[in-house]
């Protein structure tokens, strides 16, 4: 039995009521490095379940039928609307909670195991067309060579279009994560400080054009440690400035550039699993992302040659 299971057995039993079990679960999630937002959302979902059940309900007596009745109440009987996305998250919360109890040996059977997960596919993201990418890069390059000479917009835009990096990953990028003389060419090492996100760490190649822009930028701004020593909002403004200069009808953002980068790869015949690794997502997450990318490709008239996986 692992340490987590031993701790559970020491503090929780099948006769424990919901409230102390929820508090123990919150401590577990916190120790696992889950975000404050996740802690609040998941615990609120479980508190809602606790309010639906009898006040003296013991965790070991809660059945699959109880959970199904709760979900029916959320959808059709509770006066507060429950959107499909919220319902999906609440089911995830319930499943995670009871799986944790079951695996820890606190309850004999997992009552949430047979509860159907309702996956919500969000709308297709906005991406840049090839011509819009060219206009945006030209506008960023013009800012780089203008009299006021701002080197940041071009470096940032080209980076995200090439690497599909997230905003947080750009903010965390260090100079020692930039390898300009790799044996297989220049690349970036995208790293995470939390061990929980180590699976997202990856090497992503960059072009010679980006390397040249980076060297020019690093010298001009005396970059020593953090590649982008600016605020999150400042980086967002840089992309917005490019969009305005390029006269795009779309609001240029990190998310748009990230999806555009992945779509560029898919429509260029890059192996789907390499795209998944480049994005730093799991195989489960890739299922929805892949579906969206293929829908985008169809919408924009691309013919795909890469296999679907």
C-alpha angles and dihedrals in degrees: 000000000000123000092258092056092047091052090050093050090049095054108023134050135175089266094056114119122239099257099060089040091054091049091051090049091052090054090050092050091048091051089051090059097250115165124259089246091055092047092052095045097045095044091048089053091052092045088055090052090048090053090052095050125070112281091242095046111140118215092236093057097052110112136200087251090056090054093046090050089051092052091048089051091051093052104038113010108037114089093221110082116243113207120214090250093051091046090052091052092048091052088050090051092051093047093048093049098050093040087055091051093046096048090048091056094243094121126031097224135022108239092191096055093091095040107115115243112226107212116201119210108208122216120283113276124243116257137180121253119228091260092048090051090052091049092049094048091046090050091048091048090051089055088051094054100035125109091263088048110202109183096183103078096057094044092049097044095047090046095055094042090052101039105025089226120173122239092252091050091053091050091050096046113122129199090243088059089064113086110188098172104047115152089241095040136281119321144164125237108217107205138182128210094211115077088217090070098043090113088067093060113109148150116249123187121231130200129254087245091059092046091054091049091047094052091050091047095046091052095046095049097033092237109194110158118354113047093213106032091179134102123271090248091051091057090048089052091051091059091044089052090054092050091051093046091050090047092232118176088216128075103247110225142159091256092052092050092047093053091044091054092051091047090050089055095046094049090047091059098255113162108265094230090055088054090050091051091047090054091048095230134135126255089252092054090046092064093069094035091051091049091051093047092052091048089051091049090052092047092052094044100250122153112222123216099173119096120255114248 
